[in-house]
Amino acid sequence: MIPSLLPQGLRHPGLVRARAAALRRQAGAFAVEFAIVALFFLTLVFTIIEMSRALYLWNALQEVTRRAARDAAVTDFSNASAMAQVQQKAIFRNSAGKLTLGGAVTDQYVRIDYLSLQNESNRTLKIVPIPSGSMPACPTRNKITCTARSGDASCIRMVRVRICQPGGASACDPVPYQPLLPLVHFGIDLPVSETVMRAESLGYYPGMASCN
């Protein structure tokens, strides 16, 4: 404040300096208060964003497995290119890549398994995963096997899709949740989001060539 504009009793240089020092202290206190409020506000905003993203992923991954299971039930399992397209379409893409806002989840995380229904001694049916080495060579061979022996261990009756880390063995290792801010670690896993559907044509059509 300009000294000439002060009342007559406040134009003393000492009072002016004290007044200026008080204003500087208030400015410093305001900066500290603003920083605290801003930190709290930004933390709240990013927490809401992460919670919304997590909720989106929980629902999106279930839809991903549903889409993949529906397409895998009518797709030739012996055609690697066609199966890759099933995985890509499941995460809403036309090529290999990541699920939007899905963190580490790519088309390779969409695991498709084929299941048989085997007769138990108590006359019930048990769902059993078919190992890759026991899979039918083609849809025609699967149809022949299932027609002859519906309870055969290599007869594909069901399709199962889960979200797992790629490269795993028979176990489905869950995918860790990756937050938008890498400095924040939640320590939670994404849901496996398992979907099981009845196998339909599996790519078979009348007159399709057989295989060994």
Secondary structure, 3 states (H helix, E strand, C coil): CCHHHCCHHHCCHHHHHHHHHHHHHHHHHHHHHHHHHHHHHHHHHHHHHHHHHHHHHHHHHHHHHHHHHHHHCCCCCCCHHHHHHHHHHHCCCCCCCECCCCCCCEHHHEEEEEEEEEECCCCCEEEEECCHHHCCCCHHHHHHHHHHCCCCCCCCCEEEEEECCCCCCCCCCCCECCCCCCCCCCCCECCCCCEEEECCCCCCCCCCCCCC
